[in-house]
Amino acid sequence: MWPLDPPSHSAGDSWETCTSLSRDTENNGNLGTRLREAVGIARAAADALRAAAESRNLHNLDPADFKIENIADKTVTDIAYVSGMTKGPGRIIYDTLMAAPEDELCPLCRHSDVSQLDHVMPKADYPALCVAPQNLVPVCGICNHTKSNQTSREANKVLLHPYFEHTDTASWLHAEVTPGSGGRLRYFAAAPPHWDRVFADRVQYQFDFLGLGKRYSSKANQTLNGMRYLFTQHLSPTSSIDLRTHLEGLATSHLRDDLNNWTGVAYRAWAADDAFCEGSFVPPP
């Protein structure tokens, strides 16, 4: 849901690079040549992916339109992606894609570090996209494992594509202190009123599907444990203003470049809670 600049490598260049070492033999029916000659199909597939993502129609992409004629899907992906990209001349493209996030955080969750490349449209079903940079997004292991080969034909259950769709211009991530919890937070998604219903549903679906509420709450509670002593120093015997001002400053700093930064949202929620600012987070003696 967080933006990532689209790759500079084209789908055609990537396909040509990743299939460049595929050989023709007497027994494979000129497989290497046939794969290389499919570069036009790879380009068209990437164009179709981009158009669908930009128009929010990823759910309408039909796997039947993303095949390489007369070559088994697994053969395509084994040669182009596994041998050609992860282990062969396309590795430089792979590494460039992995290094794209400046802060090394997963664009699907902004919670965990990038560690894997995810195929937005699964390579098993969309082999013509298996090495298209526009279909390869650096993500964390948690999101990649959870997503797996998930796709949906339902418009409101499609994960957002970080290269073409994002939510960074509006505040939708929120949190509130759970009463009597000592400051523990509950995160939730709330769509801005100007979002259309399907887009709002997709953001809520991604929030729930990837378990972001639980993941953010866990991090916020760890942050609270580490900051409890400092927060105590800002408590005043007669007023909650000092701590509230401190928390609001932290929230402003974290939310300045990311309206939905989970850390900034935590500080904002704590600052808005009167009981917290009066010391409810301090364990009883």
C-alpha positions in Angstrom: 0.0 0.0 0.0 3.0 2.2 0.2 4.5 3.7 -3.0 7.6 2.3 -4.8 9.0 3.8 -8.0 8.4 1.6 -11.0 11.5 -0.3 -12.2 13.7 1.3 -14.9 14.3 -2.0 -16.7 11.8 -2.9 -19.4 10.1 -6.2 -19.7 11.6 -6.8 -23.1 15.1 -6.2 -22.0 14.6 -8.4 -18.9 13.2 -11.2 -21.1 16.0 -11.1 -23.5 18.6 -11.0 -20.8 17.1 -13.9 -18.8 16.6 -16.2 -21.8 19.9 -15.3 -23.5 21.7 -18.5 -22.4 18.9 -20.9 -23.2 20.2 -23.4 -25.7 18.8 -25.3 -28.6 19.3 -29.0 -28.7 18.3 -31.9 -31.0 15.8 -33.0 -28.3 14.2 -29.7 -27.2 12.8 -28.5 -30.4 14.8 -25.3 -30.6 13.5 -24.3 -27.1 16.1 -21.6 -26.7 15.2 -19.8 -29.9 11.5 -20.2 -29.3 11.8 -18.6 -25.8 13.9 -15.7 -27.1 11.4 -15.1 -29.9 8.6 -14.8 -27.3 10.0 -11.4 -26.3 7.1 -9.7 -28.0 4.7 -11.7 -25.9 6.5 -10.7 -22.7 6.4 -7.0 -23.7 2.7 -7.2 -24.4 2.0 -9.0 -21.2 3.8 -6.3 -19.2 1.9 -3.6 -21.0 -1.4 -5.4 -20.1 -0.3 -5.7 -16.5 0.5 -2.0 -16.3 -2.8 -1.0 -17.9 -4.8 -3.2 -15.6 -3.0 -1.9 -12.5 -3.4 1.7 -13.4 -7.1 1.2 -14.2 -7.6 -0.9 -11.0 -8.6 -4.0 -13.1 -6.0 -6.6 -12.0 -8.9 -8.9 -11.1 -9.8 -9.1 -14.8 -6.5 -10.4 -16.0 -7.0 -13.9 -17.5 -4.2 -16.4 -17.1 -4.9 -17.8 -20.5 -3.7 -14.5 -22.0 -0.3 -14.8 -20.4 1.1 -18.1 -21.8 4.0 -18.8 -24.1 2.5 -20.8 -26.9 3.6 -24.5 -27.1 5.9 -24.2 -24.1 4.9 -25.6 -20.7 4.4 -22.9 -18.0 6.9 -24.5 -15.7 9.5 -24.8 -18.4 9.1 -21.1 -19.1 9.5 -20.1 -15.4 12.3 -22.6 -14.7 14.4 -21.3 -17.6 13.6 -17.6 -17.6 13.1 -16.9 -13.9 14.9 -19.6 -11.9 17.9 -20.1 -14.2 17.9 -16.8 -16.1 17.1 -14.3 -13.4 17.9 -15.7 -10.0 21.0 -17.7 -11.1 22.0 -16.3 -14.5 22.6 -13.0 -16.4 19.3 -11.5 -15.1 20.6 -11.5 -11.5 21.7 -7.9 -11.9 18.0 -7.0 -12.5 16.9 -9.1 -9.6 19.4 -7.3 -7.3 18.4 -3.9 -8.6 14.7 -4.6 -7.8 15.6 -5.9 -4.3 17.6 -2.7 -3.6 14.8 -0.3 -4.7 13.2 0.5 -1.3 15.5 3.3 0.2 14.5 2.4 3.7 14.6 -1.4 3.0 11.0 -1.7 4.3 8.3 -3.9 2.5 5.9 -1.7 0.5 3.0 -4.0 1.4 3.2 -3.5 5.1 6.0 -1.0 6.0 6.6 -3.2 9.0 9.4 -5.7 8.1 12.6 -5.6 6.0 12.6 -6.6 2.3 14.0 -10.1 1.8 12.3 -11.6 -1.2 10.9 -10.8 -4.6 7.1 -11.3 -5.0 5.4 -12.0 -8.3 2.3 -9.7 -8.2 0.6 -12.1 -10.7 1.9 -15.6 -9.8 4.5 -16.9 -12.3 2.9 -20.3 -12.2 -0.3 -18.9 -13.8 1.2 -15.9 -15.7 4.5 -17.2 -17.1 4.8 -14.4 -19.6 5.2 -12.1 -16.7 7.7 -14.2 -14.8 10.7 -11.9 -15.4 8.7 -8.6 -16.1 10.2 -6.1 -13.6 6.7 -4.5 -13.4 5.5 -7.8 -11.9 8.3 -8.2 -9.4 8.1 -6.4 -6.1 10.6 -6.5 -3.2 8.7 -7.6 -0.1 9.3 -9.1 3.3 9.1 -12.8 4.0 6.0 -12.5 6.1 4.0 -10.8 3.4 5.3 -13.0 0.6 4.5 -16.2 2.6 1.0 -14.9 3.5 0.3 -13.8 -0.1 1.8 -16.9 -1.7 0.0 -17.3 -5.1 -3.1 -15.5 -4.0 -5.1 -13.7 -6.7 -8.7 -12.8 -6.8 -11.4 -12.3 -9.4 -13.3 -10.1 -6.9 -12.4 -6.4 -7.4 -12.5 -5.6 -3.7 -10.1 -8.5 -2.7 -7.1 -7.6 -4.8 -3.9 -6.5 -3.0 -2.6 -3.1 -4.2 0.2 -3.0 -6.7 3.0 -0.8 -5.1 4.3 0.4 -8.5 1.0 1.8 -9.6 -1.4 2.0 -6.7 -0.8 3.4 -3.2 -2.4 5.2 -0.3 0.2 7.8 0.7 -1.8 10.9 0.0 -4.5 10.3 2.6 -4.6 9.2 6.3 -6.3 5.9 6.7 -4.3 4.1 9.4 -5.4 4.8 13.0 -5.0 3.5 16.5 -6.6 3.9 19.9 -5.6 3.0 23.4 -7.3 0.0 24.8 -8.9 1.1 28.1 -7.2 -0.3 31.2 -4.4 -1.8 29.2 -1.6 0.5 30.3 -1.3 2.1 26.9 -1.6 -0.9 24.6 -2.9 0.1 21.2 -5.5 -1.3 18.7 -4.8 -0.4 15.1 -7.6 -0.2 12.5 -8.1 1.1 9.0 -10.6 3.8 8.3 -11.1 5.0 4.7 -11.2 8.7 3.9 -14.6 9.8 2.7 -13.3 10.7 -0.8 -12.2 7.1 -1.6 -14.4 5.0 -3.8 -16.0 2.0 -2.1 -14.0 -0.7 -4.0 -10.6 1.0 -3.2 -11.6 1.4 0.4 -12.5 -2.3 0.6 -9.2 -3.3 -1.0 -7.2 -1.3 1.6 -9.3 -2.9 4.4 -8.8 -6.3 2.9 -5.1 -5.9 2.6 -4.9 -4.6 6.2 -6.8 -7.7 7.4 -5.3 -10.3 5.1 -1.7 -9.4 6.0 -2.5 -9.1 9.7 -1.2 -5.5 9.9 -3.2 -4.6 13.0 -1.6 -7.3 15.1 1.8 -6.6 13.6 1.7 -2.9 14.3 0.3 -3.4 17.8 3.1 -5.7 18.7 5.7 -3.1 17.5 3.9 -0.3 19.3 3.8 -2.2 22.6 7.5 -2.9 22.3 8.1 0.8 21.6 6.0 1.7 24.7 8.1 -0.7 26.9 11.3 1.0 25.7 9.9 4.6 26.1 8.0 4.2 29.4 10.8 5.7 31.5 11.2 8.7 29.1 7.5 9.3 29.1 7.5 9.3 32.9 10.0 12.1 32.8 7.6 14.3 30.9 4.7 13.7 33.4 3.8 16.7 35.5 2.2 16.4 38.9 -0.3 19.1 38.0 -0.8 18.8 34.2 -0.7 16.4 31.3 0.4 19.1 28.9 4.1 18.3 29.0 3.8 14.6 28.0 1.0 15.4 25.4 3.2 18.0 23.8 6.1 15.6 23.7 4.0 12.9 22.1 2.5 15.3 19.6 6.0 16.4 18.5 7.0 12.7 18.0 3.9 12.0 16.0 4.4 15.1 13.8 8.0 14.0 13.1 7.1 10.5 12.1 4.0 11.4 10.1 5.7 14.2 8.1 6.8 12.0 5.2 4.4 9.1 5.7 0.8 9.9 6.8 0.3 6.2 7.7 3.6 5.5 9.5 2.7 3.0 12.3 5.1 4.7 14.8 3.6 8.1 14.2 0.1 6.8 14.5 1.1 5.3 17.8 2.4 8.6 19.2 -0.7 10.4 17.9 -3.0 7.9 19.6 -1.2 8.1 22.9 -1.2 11.9 22.7 -5.0 11.9 22.2 -5.7 9.7 25.2 -6.2 11.7 28.4 -5.6 8.8 30.7 -2.3 7.9 29.0 -1.1 11.5 29.2 -2.0 11.5 32.9 0.2 8.4 33.6 -2.0 5.4 33.0 1.0 3.7 31.4 3.0 3.7 34.6 2.8 0.2 36.3 1.4 0.2 39.8 4.0 0.1 42.6 
